Amino acid sequence: ISLGLVGSEMCIRDRIKTVLARDPGYDLSQVLTTRFNPGSAGYGVEALPALYERLRKTVLEVPGVERVGLSATGILSGSRSRSTVFPREAGLADRAGDYQHETADVDYLETVGLRMLRGRWFEPTDQMDSPPVAVVSRAFAQAFWGDSDVVGRRFGYDYEGVDGDMTVVGVVEDVGLNRARDTATEVFFTAWTQDALDMRYLAVQVQRTPDAVRRMLVSALEAAEPGLVLSLIHI
């Protein structure tokens, strides 16, 4: 075996150790996730709220489950969405641009273990008839405003300010959403109750060994929604 090959293998192992040692901003050690596609299973738009509620109820009845949440693109899923947004403060026009955007229900961010730096999570009172809100990552706040103390700041999808502008209600610690080696994603989160986008990812926080809960979870979901195809539930 050449010294070059040995050195290369050691370098790869060192990089793997470095990746594993990084703090991605969440803890998935007790979290199971799965992807599903309501549209391909024949669920119309009007049936989605009831479907999501049945999924939550079914999952929460499985022994060992602590919390459940749903989102549009998921964490470490290979799926992502971007939206163009504009700050409302004078002098920050050059910060406008395409940023990663995730839509989630009221429990998803806590379920996957994101950590609140300041402010609050989404709440049940964040509805279509209430002022639009957003939770942002610290990396997004720094890139967009140059500051992480941004609770109360406003931004929106239109060049000019409109009634539909979002107000930041929470800032989470830096989080790597897309790949295990990422440490900071410039991302903002919107509430599903205000966005109404399809949610296709289910996250489940468990109290016991995930492998023990996985089997019960799959059986419960298959019995409750036999027409819904779920991808492999994984950590």
C-alpha positions in Angstrom: 0.0 0.0 0.0 1.5 3.3 -1.0 2.0 6.1 1.5 -0.1 8.3 -0.8 -3.1 6.0 -0.5 -2.7 5.7 3.3 -2.5 9.5 3.5 -5.6 9.9 1.4 -7.6 7.4 3.5 -6.5 9.2 6.7 -7.5 12.5 5.2 -11.0 11.2 4.3 -11.5 9.8 7.8 -10.4 13.1 9.3 -13.0 14.9 7.1 -15.7 12.5 8.1 -14.9 13.0 11.8 -15.0 16.8 11.3 -18.4 16.6 9.6 -19.8 14.4 12.4 -18.4 16.7 15.1 -20.1 19.8 13.7 -23.2 21.1 15.3 -25.8 21.4 12.5 -28.2 23.4 14.8 -30.6 20.6 15.6 -30.6 17.1 17.1 -32.0 14.3 15.0 -30.9 11.5 17.3 -34.5 11.0 18.4 -36.2 12.0 15.2 -37.7 10.0 12.4 -38.7 11.5 9.1 -40.6 10.4 6.1 -41.8 11.8 2.7 -45.3 11.4 1.3 -47.1 12.7 -1.8 -50.8 13.5 -1.2 -51.5 14.4 -4.8 -50.3 11.2 -6.3 -52.5 9.3 -3.7 -55.6 11.2 -4.9 -56.0 13.7 -2.1 -57.4 16.9 -3.4 -56.4 20.3 -2.0 -59.6 20.5 0.0 -58.8 17.2 1.7 -55.3 18.2 2.9 -56.0 19.9 6.2 -58.0 16.9 7.4 -55.3 14.5 6.1 -52.6 16.4 8.1 -54.7 16.3 11.2 -55.3 12.5 10.9 -51.5 12.0 10.4 -50.7 14.0 13.5 -53.4 12.1 15.5 -52.2 8.7 14.3 -48.6 9.4 15.0 -49.2 10.8 18.5 -51.1 7.7 19.5 -48.0 5.5 18.8 -46.2 4.6 22.1 -42.9 6.5 22.5 -43.8 9.5 20.3 -43.2 12.8 21.9 -44.0 15.3 19.1 -44.9 15.4 15.4 -44.6 18.1 12.8 -45.0 18.6 9.0 -43.2 20.7 6.5 -43.1 21.4 2.7 -39.5 20.5 1.9 -38.1 18.6 4.9 -34.7 18.5 6.6 -31.7 16.7 5.0 -34.2 15.6 2.3 -32.5 16.8 -0.9 -35.5 19.0 -1.5 -35.5 22.8 -1.1 -37.4 25.9 -2.2 -36.3 29.5 -2.7 -38.2 32.7 -2.7 -37.2 36.3 -3.6 -37.7 38.6 -0.7 -37.0 42.3 0.0 -36.2 44.1 3.3 -38.2 47.1 4.3 -35.5 49.2 6.0 -33.9 52.0 4.0 -30.4 51.4 2.7 -30.8 47.6 2.6 -32.0 47.2 -1.0 -28.8 45.3 -2.0 -29.7 42.6 0.5 -32.8 41.6 -1.5 -32.5 38.3 -3.3 -33.4 34.6 -3.5 -33.3 32.9 -0.1 -34.2 29.4 1.0 -37.8 29.2 2.2 -39.5 26.4 4.2 -43.1 26.2 5.1 -44.0 24.3 8.3 -46.8 23.7 10.8 -46.9 24.9 14.3 -44.8 22.0 15.8 -42.3 21.1 13.0 -39.4 23.4 14.0 -39.3 22.2 17.6 -39.9 18.5 16.5 -36.7 18.5 14.4 -34.8 20.1 17.3 -34.1 23.6 16.1 -33.0 25.9 18.9 -34.7 29.3 19.5 -32.2 32.1 19.9 -34.8 34.8 20.5 -38.5 35.4 20.0 -41.1 32.6 19.6 -42.2 29.7 17.5 -45.2 29.6 15.3 -48.5 29.5 17.3 -52.0 28.3 16.5 -53.1 31.9 16.4 -51.0 32.5 13.3 -53.8 32.2 10.8 -54.7 33.6 7.4 -56.7 36.4 9.0 -53.8 37.4 11.3 -50.6 39.4 10.4 -48.1 37.2 8.4 -45.1 36.0 10.5 -41.8 34.3 9.9 -39.1 32.6 11.8 -35.6 33.1 10.4 -32.2 31.4 10.9 -29.4 33.5 12.4 -27.5 33.1 9.1 -30.5 34.6 7.2 -30.8 37.5 9.6 -27.1 38.3 9.3 -27.1 38.1 5.5 -30.4 40.1 5.2 -30.1 42.7 7.9 -26.5 42.4 9.1 -27.8 41.6 12.6 -29.2 38.7 14.5 -31.5 40.8 16.8 -34.2 41.1 14.2 -37.5 40.2 16.0 -40.0 42.7 14.8 -38.3 43.4 11.5 -40.4 43.2 8.4 -39.8 41.9 4.9 -41.9 40.7 1.9 -42.1 39.2 -1.5 -42.9 42.5 -3.3 -40.5 45.2 -4.1 -42.6 47.7 -2.3 -44.2 47.2 1.1 -47.6 45.7 1.2 -50.1 44.5 3.8 -48.9 41.0 3.3 -45.4 41.7 4.5 -44.0 39.3 7.1 -42.9 40.2 10.6 -40.1 38.2 12.2 -41.3 36.6 15.4 -38.4 34.3 16.1 -34.7 33.7 15.3 -33.2 30.2 15.5 -29.6 29.2 15.9 -27.6 28.5 12.7 -28.9 25.4 11.1 -27.6 23.1 8.3 -30.8 22.0 6.6 -29.6 20.6 3.3 -26.5 18.4 3.9 -24.9 16.9 7.0 -21.8 18.9 6.4 -23.6 22.2 6.3 -23.6 24.4 9.4 -25.5 27.5 8.4 -28.4 27.8 6.0 -29.7 31.3 5.1 -33.4 30.3 5.4 -36.7 31.8 6.5 -39.7 29.7 7.7 -43.3 30.6 7.1 -46.4 29.2 8.9 -48.4 26.7 6.8 -51.6 28.1 8.2 -50.7 31.4 6.4 -49.0 29.9 3.3 -51.3 27.0 2.6 -48.6 25.1 0.6 -48.7 21.3 0.3 -46.7 19.7 3.2 -45.0 16.5 2.1 -42.6 15.7 5.0 -43.4 14.3 8.4 -41.1 14.5 11.3 -41.6 12.5 14.6 -39.7 13.1 17.8 -39.5 9.9 19.9 -38.8 9.2 23.6 -37.2 5.8 23.1 -35.0 4.0 20.6 -36.0 5.1 17.2 -35.8 1.6 15.7 -38.3 0.3 18.2 -40.8 3.1 17.3 -40.2 2.9 13.6 -42.0 -0.4 13.1 -45.0 0.7 15.1 -45.1 4.0 13.3 -45.1 2.4 9.8 -47.9 0.0 10.8 -50.0 2.7 12.3 -49.7 5.0 9.3 -50.4 2.2 6.8 -53.5 1.3 8.7 -54.8 4.8 9.0 -54.0 6.0 5.4 -53.6 2.9 3.2 -53.7 4.9 0.0 -50.8 7.1 1.1 -47.4 5.9 -0.1 -44.7 6.7 2.5 -41.0 6.7 1.6 -38.6 4.8 4.0 -38.8 6.3 7.4 -35.3 7.2 8.5 -33.2 9.3 10.9 
